[in-house]
Amino acid sequence: MKALVARSYGPLEELEFTDLPTPVPGPGQLLVRMEAASINAVDKVLVTGSMREAIPATHPFVPGVDISGTVEAVGEGSTRFVVGDPVIAWNSIPSGALAEYALISDAPSAARRPAALTPAQGAALPTGALTAAALLDITRVPLHGSVLIVGASGGVGSFTVQLAKRAGLTVLAGGRDSDSDFLHRLGADHTLDYRAGDLAQAAHRLVPGGVDAVIDLAHAGPALATTAAAAKPGGRLVSPLGGPAAFDREVSAAYGGTRAPEGRLEALAAQAARGTLRIEIDSDYSFGQARQALLDYAANHIRGKVTVTF
Ligand SMILES: NC(=O)c1ccc[n+]([C@@H]2O[C@H](COP(=O)([O-])OP(=O)(O)OC[C@H]3O[C@@H](n4cnc5c(N)ncnc54)[C@H](OP(=O)(O)O)[C@@H]3O)[C@@H](O)[C@H]2O)c1
């Protein structure tokens, strides 16, 4: 099968198309004929090896954690899918989406793709929506509370804004001024231009005393203190990237990442199919342009997701 491959850790430019043996599904696995994939920040991390101690890749490595395709073969003991089923999946570190065929686990990280979703829409959903839902789980803001979402226009942020609004929260969305309409369409009550000044001060002007929680999708480590300052005393800072255990004014920290509890990916896909959850695709590339998709994702301002259609 044709695959976009990293032979060793290195820059995205060194990815090359090559032939690899088509994988064979083992027990509990499914072989998927790929129809679409989407690009995520972790793809670059795994290709370059920038966090190889924590998340190592094995070579030859095929990037791509978001999968959308058709079940081609079913491994022993797999019971939820049959050959021919349209499927989407979050594949985490094993990756493999940027190839003609990919292996996935028959697990809650895989779900049937509703007929109303295109392959690209299916691929744009798993990491972004599952991570948004997982971060809101640990945010624990009560109904009618307020949340500042930093990095709101990106792949995770575009889902986080929608799910936070639907949870009954007042949503302050941090993005570029030019993304204001986009963020309001997703459900943001207020938009804040992170390039125009201090986000925390802007948030305090809108919610005097501070928001109940900040979900920061853009900063890591000590830099999170800047946005944690938008939270009220005793509030919460949530991040998928990790940082200090707590902040000034007894603002607590909660760190978490993508999770796929039983039934959640199905539920999110069903909401998208009904049109109650928008899937924002910034740009779609052909499989032959997959390396360029990774390069452009890493270099450009993206609204929502970048997808690759086979
Ligand atoms: N731990 C996990 O399991 C997990 C899972 C998924 C994602 N993540 C991480 O979560 C982060 C967000 O993921 P994503 O897929 O949403 O990435 P993304 O699509 O690249 O979005 C990142 C967003 O952050 C914004 N941003 C960048 N610098 C900023 C700054 N200084 N101030 C305010 N906003 C800024 C970007 O806006 P501009 O385009 O305007 O710069 C963009 O909207 C990534 O770092 C990713 O690695 C972790």
The ligand as a Tripos MOL2 file, in Angstrom:
@<TRIPOS>MOLECULE
LIG
   48    52     1     0     0
SMALL
NO_CHARGES

@<TRIPOS>ATOM
      1 N1         -3.1260   16.0020   25.4800 N.am      1 LIG1
      2 C1         -3.8950   15.6140   24.4830 C.2       1 LIG1
      3 O1         -4.4110   14.4890   24.4430 O.2       1 LIG1
      4 C2         -4.1840   16.5780   23.3690 C.ar      1 LIG1
      5 C3         -5.1850   16.2730   22.4530 C.ar      1 LIG1
      6 C4         -5.4630   17.2000   21.4390 C.ar      1 LIG1
      7 C5         -4.7440   18.3930   21.3570 C.ar      1 LIG1
      8 N2         -3.7740   18.6150   22.2600 N.ar      1 LIG1
      9 C6         -3.0040   19.8640   22.1850 C.3       1 LIG1
     10 O2         -3.9230   20.9350   22.3270 O.3       1 LIG1
     11 C7         -3.4690   22.0420   21.5590 C.3       1 LIG1
     12 C8         -4.6160   22.5340   20.6880 C.3       1 LIG1
     13 O3         -4.9230   21.5340   19.7280 O.3       1 LIG1
     14 P1         -5.6410   21.9390   18.3880 P.3       1 LIG1
     15 O4         -5.8000   20.7020   17.6060 O.co2     1 LIG1
     16 O5         -6.8180   22.7770   18.6820 O.co2     1 LIG1
     17 O6         -4.5150   22.8680   17.7170 O.3       1 LIG1
     18 P2         -4.7150   23.9950   16.6070 P.3       1 LIG1
     19 O7         -5.8130   23.5930   15.6980 O.co2     1 LIG1
     20 O8         -3.3690   24.2550   16.0670 O.co2     1 LIG1
     21 O9         -5.2370   25.2530   17.4200 O.3       1 LIG1
     22 C9         -4.4060   25.9720   18.2760 C.3       1 LIG1
     23 C10        -5.0580   27.3100   18.5460 C.3       1 LIG1
     24 O10        -4.2630   28.0600   19.4570 O.3       1 LIG1
     25 C11        -4.2190   29.4110   19.0140 C.3       1 LIG1
     26 N3         -3.0500   30.0990   19.5120 N.ar      1 LIG1
     27 C12        -1.7650   29.8930   19.1570 C.ar      1 LIG1
     28 N4         -0.9610   30.7130   19.8490 N.ar      1 LIG1
     29 C13        -1.7570   31.4540   20.6440 C.ar      1 LIG1
     30 C14        -1.5170   32.4740   21.6080 C.ar      1 LIG1
     31 N5         -0.2870   32.8910   21.8880 N.pl3     1 LIG1
     32 N6         -2.5710   33.0030   22.2610 N.ar      1 LIG1
     33 C15        -3.8200   32.5890   22.0070 C.ar      1 LIG1
     34 N7         -4.1160   31.6300   21.1040 N.ar      1 LIG1
     35 C16        -3.0850   31.0710   20.4260 C.ar      1 LIG1
     36 C17        -4.2380   29.2970   17.5100 C.3       1 LIG1
     37 O11        -4.6990   30.5140   16.9590 O.3       1 LIG1
     38 P3         -3.9850   31.1810   15.6930 P.3       1 LIG1
     39 O12        -4.1650   30.2470   14.5520 O.co2     1 LIG1
     40 O13        -4.7310   32.4550   15.5730 O.co2     1 LIG1
     41 O14        -2.5430   31.3480   16.0390 O.co2     1 LIG1
     42 C18        -5.2170   28.1430   17.3020 C.3       1 LIG1
     43 O15        -6.5460   28.6230   17.2380 O.3       1 LIG1
     44 C19        -2.2510   21.5500   20.7520 C.3       1 LIG1
     45 O16        -1.0860   22.0110   21.3820 O.3       1 LIG1
     46 C20        -2.3330   20.0490   20.8500 C.3       1 LIG1
     47 O17        -1.0650   19.4410   20.8250 O.3       1 LIG1
     48 C21        -3.4760   17.7600   23.2660 C.ar      1 LIG1
@<TRIPOS>BOND
     1     1     2 1
     2     2     3 2
     3     2     4 1
     4     4     5 ar
     5     4    48 ar
     6     5     6 ar
     7     6     7 ar
     8     7     8 ar
     9     8     9 1
    10     8    48 ar
    11     9    10 1
    12     9    46 1
    13    10    11 1
    14    11    12 1
    15    11    44 1
    16    12    13 1
    17    13    14 1
    18    14    15 2
    19    14    16 1
    20    14    17 1
    21    17    18 1
    22    18    19 2
    23    18    20 1
    24    18    21 1
    25    21    22 1
    26    22    23 1
    27    23    24 1
    28    23    42 1
    29    24    25 1
    30    25    26 1
    31    25    36 1
    32    26    27 ar
    33    26    35 ar
    34    27    28 ar
    35    28    29 ar
    36    29    30 ar
    37    29    35 ar
    38    30    31 1
    39    30    32 ar
    40    32    33 ar
    41    33    34 ar
    42    34    35 ar
    43    36    37 1
    44    36    42 1
    45    37    38 1
    46    38    39 2
    47    38    40 1
    48    38    41 1
    49    42    43 1
    50    44    45 1
    51    44    46 1
    52    46    47 1
@<TRIPOS>SUBSTRUCTURE
     1 LIG1         1 GROUP 0 **** ****
